[in-house]
Amino acid sequence: MVLADFVEEKQKADFSNPIFHELAVLNGEINRLDSEQLEDALKAFSLSCSGCFGVKQKRLKSYVRDKKQEIAGLNKRSPGRLRPLDYLIFIDFEATCMEENPPGFVHEIIEFPIILFDCAERKTVDVFHQFVRPKLNPVLDEFCMKLTGITQEQVEQADSFVTVFEKAHEWMSNQGLFEPGVHFAVVTDGPWDIARFLVQQCMLDQICVPFWASRWINIRKTFTNYYKLKYYPKLPDIAAMLEALGLKFEGRQHCGLDDAKNCATIVETLLRDYCQPEFNEFLEKYGYSWLLEPKQKDTTPKPTSKCSKWRTPQKQMQSAINLVNLNQRSSTDGHTSNDRVQSLSDKLLACSIQENDESLKRYNYSEATHGQC
């Protein structure tokens, strides 16, 4: 649904029903409750009392709205929503890094986790997890290993990104995600997993970005917008969102698999609190729509287990560097691998950092993994 259609449907929504006036009055009364009164009201409806004041307040309002609309026989789904999501897949990549990344440092994915979450059952149903062997910087920095918990032995024994990517795609296909009528969305902690790490990795390996990464759900935006919590100037990270919900991080922070699992816990709470997660990030926004794999003639995607290679040459691709030739260059010039890919990384970073997105412009992997939100 394009933006114009969404706005038009919003305008057509009928808010003349007296139920909306009742809800406005009830919301005002809820706003006047103090902490103790709010908890009493939640207990009266057998609702959870966990979380900060803003979360509990939103929980009660959402419950009242849901029940009122149900009694009135109104559609509880937001205007503009075509249909509810069947599944969510949580992805949280870990990538090569240094404590102080040199200019033009290229981050390579070294951990590829996927959590498959059933929205109807509100639970995790399966997990995909693979480490990835980097090729530009095959030896992990000590800081990277300490931060992520990934060892040199694990990446040395791992497959290349292309191989792991094909395994992930085949796993998704076996889960039935590409079947006709199945509606799913990728969920990430921020925009960087897709708009930076996946895009850069696909460019490095000269493969197209998969169709399912053309849009995704940024859980930080969903969480903040739904609960109306004030985080300034940054959006909350996983630990901050869990704390607001009265929960604790389980596992190791900056482990991709554990980060993805905790994101699933956050969304599970959002669903219980009557939130309807919506797509809020689009690859086109970051200037990468040309990298997407070709659209199928049929409206139903029918991906193969193999990665789609670069399409026929086009203007944007003239700036891409042939990595095979790059890696075959003689190293007798005394430069490191990062020095030799400086021109490549400059192009990648120029594409990744959009002038109209300050959060990505200032982004640094080391800073993010230390709790940037």
C-alpha positions as CSV (number, residue, x, y, z in Angstrom):
1,M,0.0,0.0,0.0
2,V,1.5,3.3,-1.1
3,L,1.5,6.3,1.2
4,A,-1.3,8.1,-0.6
5,D,-3.6,5.1,-0.2
6,F,-2.7,4.9,3.5
7,V,-3.5,8.6,4.1
8,E,-6.8,8.3,2.1
9,E,-7.9,5.2,4.1
10,K,-7.0,7.1,7.3
11,Q,-9.2,10.0,6.3
12,K,-12.0,7.6,5.5
13,A,-11.9,6.0,9.0
14,D,-15.1,6.6,10.8
15,F,-14.5,8.3,14.2
16,S,-18.1,9.4,14.6
17,N,-19.0,6.4,16.7
18,P,-19.8,7.4,20.3
19,I,-17.3,4.8,21.5
20,F,-14.4,7.1,20.6
21,H,-15.7,9.8,22.8
22,E,-16.0,7.3,25.6
23,L,-12.4,6.2,25.0
24,A,-11.2,9.8,25.1
25,V,-12.9,10.3,28.5
26,L,-11.5,7.1,29.9
27,N,-8.0,7.9,28.7
28,G,-8.3,11.2,30.6
29,E,-9.3,9.4,33.7
30,I,-6.4,6.9,33.3
31,N,-4.0,9.9,32.9
32,R,-5.1,11.2,36.3
33,L,-4.3,7.9,38.2
34,D,-1.3,7.8,40.4
35,S,1.1,4.8,40.5
36,E,-0.8,3.0,43.2
37,Q,-4.2,3.5,41.6
38,L,-2.8,2.5,38.2
39,E,-1.6,-0.8,39.6
40,D,-4.9,-1.5,41.3
41,A,-6.7,-0.9,38.0
42,L,-4.3,-3.3,36.2
43,K,-4.9,-6.0,38.9
44,A,-8.6,-5.6,38.6
45,F,-8.4,-6.6,34.9
46,S,-5.8,-9.3,35.7
47,L,-3.1,-7.4,33.7
48,S,0.6,-7.4,34.3
49,C,1.9,-4.7,36.7
50,S,5.5,-5.0,35.4
51,G,7.3,-2.1,33.7
52,C,7.7,1.6,34.3
53,F,4.7,4.0,34.8
54,G,4.4,4.9,31.1
55,V,4.3,1.2,30.1
56,K,1.7,0.4,32.6
57,Q,-0.4,3.4,31.6
58,K,-0.3,2.4,28.0
59,R,-1.1,-1.2,28.8
60,L,-4.3,-0.2,30.6
61,K,-5.4,2.2,27.9
62,S,-4.8,-0.4,25.2
63,Y,-6.8,-3.0,27.1
64,V,-9.7,-0.6,27.6
65,R,-9.6,0.4,23.9
66,D,-9.5,-3.2,22.8
67,K,-12.4,-4.3,24.9
68,K,-14.5,-1.2,24.0
69,Q,-14.0,-1.7,20.3
70,E,-14.7,-5.4,20.6
71,I,-18.0,-4.7,22.3
72,A,-18.9,-2.1,19.7
73,G,-18.0,-4.6,16.9
74,L,-15.4,-2.2,15.5
75,N,-12.3,-3.4,13.5
76,K,-9.4,-3.3,16.0
77,R,-6.7,-3.2,13.4
78,S,-5.2,0.1,12.5
79,P,-6.5,1.8,9.3
80,G,-4.1,1.1,6.4
81,R,-3.1,-2.4,7.6
82,L,-3.7,-5.0,4.9
83,R,-3.6,-8.0,7.2
84,P,-1.9,-9.1,10.4
85,L,1.6,-10.6,10.4
86,D,1.9,-14.4,10.6
87,Y,5.5,-14.5,11.6
88,L,8.4,-12.3,12.7
89,I,12.0,-13.1,12.1
90,F,14.5,-11.5,14.4
91,I,18.0,-10.8,13.0
92,D,20.9,-9.4,14.9
93,F,24.2,-9.6,13.0
94,E,27.6,-9.3,14.6
95,A,30.4,-7.9,12.5
96,T,34.2,-7.4,12.6
97,C,35.3,-4.4,14.5
98,M,38.1,-2.8,16.4
99,E,38.1,-0.7,19.6
100,E,38.9,2.3,17.4
101,N,37.9,1.6,13.9
102,P,40.4,3.1,11.4
103,P,39.0,5.4,8.7
104,G,37.1,3.4,6.0
105,F,37.1,0.2,8.1
106,V,34.7,-2.4,6.4
107,H,32.6,-4.4,8.8
108,E,32.1,-8.0,7.7
109,I,29.3,-10.2,9.2
110,I,30.7,-12.9,11.4
111,E,27.5,-14.1,13.1
112,F,24.1,-14.8,11.4
113,P,21.3,-15.6,13.8
114,I,17.5,-15.8,13.0
115,I,14.7,-16.3,15.5
116,L,11.4,-17.4,14.0
117,F,8.5,-16.1,16.0
118,D,4.9,-17.2,15.6
119,C,2.7,-14.1,16.1
120,A,-0.5,-16.1,16.7
121,E,1.1,-18.3,19.4
122,R,3.3,-15.5,20.6
123,K,6.3,-17.7,21.0
124,T,9.6,-18.7,19.3
125,V,9.2,-21.8,17.1
126,D,12.7,-22.2,15.6
127,V,16.2,-20.8,15.5
128,F,18.9,-20.6,12.8
129,H,22.4,-19.8,13.8
130,Q,25.7,-19.8,11.9
131,F,29.1,-18.1,12.3
132,V,30.6,-16.6,9.2
133,R,34.2,-16.5,8.0
134,P,35.4,-13.0,7.0
135,K,37.7,-12.6,4.1
136,L,39.0,-9.0,4.2
137,N,40.0,-9.3,7.8
138,P,40.2,-13.0,8.6
139,V,42.0,-12.5,11.9
140,L,39.6,-11.0,14.5
141,D,40.8,-8.1,16.6
142,E,41.1,-8.9,20.3
143,F,38.5,-6.2,21.1
144,C,36.0,-7.8,18.7
145,M,36.4,-11.2,20.3
146,K,36.0,-9.8,23.8
147,L,33.0,-7.8,22.8
148,T,31.1,-10.4,20.9
149,G,32.4,-13.6,22.5
150,I,33.2,-15.0,19.1
151,T,36.5,-16.8,18.9
152,Q,39.0,-17.0,16.1
153,E,38.5,-20.8,15.9
154,Q,34.8,-20.3,15.4
155,V,35.2,-18.1,12.4
156,E,38.0,-20.1,10.9
157,Q,35.8,-23.2,11.0
158,A,32.8,-21.3,9.6
159,D,31.6,-21.0,6.0
160,S,31.8,-17.9,3.8
161,F,28.9,-15.4,3.9
162,V,27.5,-16.6,0.6
163,T,27.3,-20.2,1.8
164,V,25.7,-19.2,5.1
165,F,23.3,-16.8,3.4
166,E,22.1,-19.7,1.1
167,K,21.7,-21.9,4.1
168,A,19.6,-19.2,5.8
169,H,17.5,-18.7,2.7
170,E,16.9,-22.5,2.4
171,W,16.0,-22.6,6.2
172,M,13.5,-19.8,5.7
173,S,12.0,-21.6,2.7
174,N,11.7,-24.9,4.7
175,Q,9.8,-22.9,7.4
176,G,7.2,-22.1,4.8
177,L,7.9,-18.3,4.9
178,F,7.8,-18.1,1.1
179,E,4.5,-19.9,0.7
180,P,1.6,-18.1,-0.9
181,G,-0.4,-16.2,1.7
182,V,2.2,-16.2,4.4
183,H,2.9,-12.7,5.7
184,F,6.2,-12.1,7.7
185,A,8.5,-9.3,8.6
186,V,12.2,-8.9,9.6
187,V,12.7,-7.3,13.0
188,T,16.0,-5.7,14.0
189,D,17.4,-3.6,16.8
190,G,17.9,-0.3,14.9
191,P,18.4,0.2,11.1
192,W,22.0,-0.9,10.9
193,D,21.6,-4.7,10.5
194,I,20.0,-4.3,7.2
195,A,20.8,-0.8,5.9
196,R,24.5,-1.2,6.8
197,F,25.8,-4.7,7.5
198,L,23.7,-6.8,5.2
199,V,23.9,-4.2,2.3
200,Q,27.7,-3.9,2.7
201,Q,28.1,-7.7,2.9
202,C,26.1,-8.2,-0.3
203,M,28.1,-5.6,-2.1
204,L,31.3,-7.2,-0.9
205,D,30.2,-10.6,-2.2
206,Q,28.5,-9.1,-5.3
207,I,25.1,-10.6,-4.6
208,C,21.7,-9.0,-4.5
209,V,19.9,-8.0,-1.3
210,P,17.0,-10.4,-0.8
211,F,13.4,-9.3,-1.4
212,W,12.5,-9.8,2.3
213,A,15.1,-7.1,3.3
214,S,13.4,-4.4,1.3
215,R,11.5,-3.3,4.4
216,W,11.6,-4.2,8.0
217,I,10.6,-3.3,11.6
218,N,13.0,-1.3,13.7
219,I,12.0,-2.4,17.2
220,R,13.5,0.8,18.7
221,K,11.0,3.0,16.8
222,T,8.1,0.6,17.4
223,F,8.7,0.5,21.2
224,T,9.2,4.2,21.6
225,N,6.3,5.2,19.5
226,Y,3.9,2.8,21.1
227,Y,4.6,3.4,24.7
228,K,5.2,7.2,24.1
229,L,8.3,7.1,26.3
230,K,10.7,10.0,26.1
231,Y,14.3,9.0,25.1
232,Y,16.5,11.9,24.1
233,P,18.5,12.3,21.9
234,K,18.7,8.6,21.2
235,L,16.3,5.7,20.9
236,P,16.6,3.0,23.6
237,D,18.8,-0.1,23.1
238,I,17.7,-3.6,24.0
239,A,18.7,-3.3,27.6
240,A,16.9,0.0,28.1
241,M,13.7,-1.4,26.5
242,L,13.8,-4.5,28.7
243,E,14.3,-2.3,31.8
244,A,11.3,-0.2,30.9
245,L,9.3,-3.4,30.7
246,G,10.5,-4.6,34.0
247,L,12.6,-7.3,32.5
248,K,16.3,-8.3,32.5
249,F,18.6,-9.1,29.6
250,E,19.1,-12.9,29.4
251,G,22.4,-14.2,28.0
252,R,25.4,-12.2,26.8
253,Q,25.0,-8.7,25.4
254,H,26.5,-8.3,21.9
255,C,26.0,-12.0,21.2
256,G,23.9,-11.9,18.1
257,L,21.8,-14.9,19.0
258,D,21.1,-13.6,22.6
259,D,20.4,-10.1,21.3
260,A,17.8,-11.5,18.8
261,K,16.2,-13.6,21.6
262,N,15.8,-10.6,23.8
263,C,14.3,-8.6,20.9
264,A,11.8,-11.4,20.6
265,T,11.0,-11.1,24.3
266,I,10.4,-7.3,23.9
267,V,8.0,-7.9,20.9
268,E,6.2,-10.7,22.8
269,T,5.4,-8.1,25.5
270,L,4.3,-5.5,22.9
271,L,1.9,-8.0,21.4
272,R,0.4,-8.8,24.8
273,D,0.0,-5.1,25.3
274,Y,-2.1,-5.0,22.0
275,C,0.6,-3.4,19.8
276,Q,0.4,-4.1,16.1
277,P,4.0,-3.9,14.8
278,E,4.2,-2.2,11.4
279,F,7.0,-1.8,8.8
280,N,8.9,1.4,9.6
281,E,12.2,1.0,7.7
282,F,12.5,0.8,3.9
283,L,15.7,0.1,2.0
284,E,14.6,2.7,-0.6
285,K,15.0,5.4,2.1
286,Y,18.8,4.6,2.3
287,G,19.2,4.6,-1.5
288,Y,19.6,0.8,-1.9
289,S,16.5,-0.2,-3.9
290,W,18.7,-0.9,-6.9
291,L,20.5,-3.6,-5.0
292,L,17.4,-5.7,-4.4
293,E,17.0,-9.0,-6.3
294,P,14.8,-8.8,-9.4
295,K,11.1,-9.0,-8.8
296,Q,9.3,-12.2,-9.8
297,K,6.8,-12.1,-12.6
298,D,4.3,-13.8,-10.2
299,T,3.3,-11.7,-7.2
300,T,4.4,-14.6,-4.9
301,P,8.2,-14.6,-4.4
302,K,9.8,-17.9,-5.5
303,P,13.4,-17.6,-4.4
304,T,15.9,-20.4,-5.0
305,S,18.4,-21.6,-2.5
306,K,21.2,-19.8,-4.4
307,C,22.1,-16.2,-4.0
308,S,21.0,-13.9,-6.8
309,K,24.1,-12.5,-8.5
310,W,24.5,-9.0,-9.6
311,R,22.1,-8.0,-12.3
312,T,23.0,-6.5,-15.7
313,P,25.3,-3.6,-15.4
314,Q,23.7,-0.3,-14.6
315,K,24.8,3.2,-13.7
316,Q,25.0,2.6,-9.9
317,M,27.1,-0.5,-10.3
318,Q,29.9,1.4,-12.1
319,S,31.2,2.4,-8.7
320,A,31.4,-1.2,-7.5
321,I,34.9,-2.6,-7.2
322,N,35.8,-6.1,-8.4
323,L,36.8,-7.7,-5.1
324,V,38.3,-10.7,-6.8
325,N,40.8,-8.6,-8.6
326,L,41.3,-6.5,-5.5
327,N,42.2,-9.6,-3.4
328,Q,44.6,-10.8,-6.1
329,R,46.6,-7.6,-6.0
330,S,50.2,-7.9,-4.9
331,S,50.8,-7.1,-1.2
332,T,54.4,-6.1,-1.9
333,D,53.5,-2.5,-1.5
334,G,53.5,-2.9,2.3
335,H,49.9,-1.9,2.9
336,T,47.5,-3.8,5.1
337,S,44.2,-5.3,3.7
338,N,42.3,-2.3,5.2
339,D,44.6,0.1,3.3
340,R,44.0,-1.7,0.1
341,V,40.2,-1.6,0.4
342,Q,40.2,2.1,1.4
343,S,38.6,3.2,-1.9
344,L,36.0,0.4,-1.7
345,S,35.1,1.2,1.9
346,D,34.8,4.9,1.0
347,K,32.2,4.0,-1.6
348,L,30.4,1.7,0.8
349,L,30.3,4.3,3.5
350,A,29.3,7.0,1.1
351,C,26.3,4.8,0.2
352,S,25.5,3.8,3.7
353,I,25.6,7.2,5.4
354,Q,22.7,9.2,4.1
355,E,22.8,13.0,4.4
356,N,19.2,13.0,5.6
357,D,19.8,10.5,8.4
358,E,21.9,11.9,11.2
359,S,21.7,8.7,13.2
360,L,23.4,6.7,10.5
361,K,25.8,9.5,9.7
362,R,27.2,9.5,13.2
363,Y,27.1,5.7,13.5
364,N,30.2,3.8,14.6
365,Y,30.1,0.1,15.3
366,S,32.1,0.3,18.4
367,E,29.9,3.1,19.8
368,A,26.8,1.1,19.0
369,T,28.0,-2.0,20.6
370,H,28.7,0.0,23.8
371,G,25.0,0.8,24.1
372,Q,24.2,3.4,21.4
373,C,20.5,3.8,21.2
